[in-house]
Amino acid sequence: MLYIKEPVLKEMIGNVEPFSEECCGFLFGYESTEDRTLTDVITARNVAKGDRHRNFEISPKDYLNAEDYAVRNNILLLGIYHSHPNHPAVPSASDREAAQPYFSYVIISVISKKISAIRSWKLDDNLQFVEEKTIIT
């Protein structure tokens, strides 16, 4: 189960709602055997070449900065969030190709600049996305 602290959710929404391009960032927190709790978020720049309305890419430098942030704050880098402007909160083929097995992937659907859905996904043992149950706390 993925627990998202309300301030983290508000920051993610504030980062993605007004934009027509895919927005993205890092998710931090802690985990137990079965559960993850998101306590921090950092926005990243979408450096995708080409159509940023349908794709996102995070620079290696931003990944290194995120890993450093996690170490300095004694928390875990647990995943990535990104938006799907005018598209459902379901992973795309390009999301699947770039996904890492450990991460949670929160996708925020934005329809007409309003949040439509927020869903989280993880790769299973067959490297296919399965939805994580998500609770806002």
Stockholm file with secondary structure:
# STOCKHOLM 1.0

chainA/1-137         MLYIKEPVLKEMIGNVEPFSEECCGFLFGYESTEDRTLTDVITARNVAKGDRHRNFEISPKDYLNAEDYAVRNNILLLGIYHSHPNHPAVPSASDREAAQPYFSYVIISVISKKISAIRSWKLDDNLQFVEEKTIIT
#=GR chainA/1-137 SS CEEECHHHHHHHHHHHTTCSSCCEEEEEEEECSSCEEEEEEEEECCCCSSCTTTCCCCCHHHHHHHHHHHHHTTCEEEEEEEEEETSCSSCCHHHHHHCCSSCEEEEEEEETTEEEEEEEEEECTTSCEEEECEEEC
#=GC SS_cons         CEEECHHHHHHHHHHHTTCSSCCEEEEEEEECSSCEEEEEEEEECCCCSSCTTTCCCCCHHHHHHHHHHHHHTTCEEEEEEEEEETSCSSCCHHHHHHCCSSCEEEEEEEETTEEEEEEEEEECTTSCEEEECEEEC
//
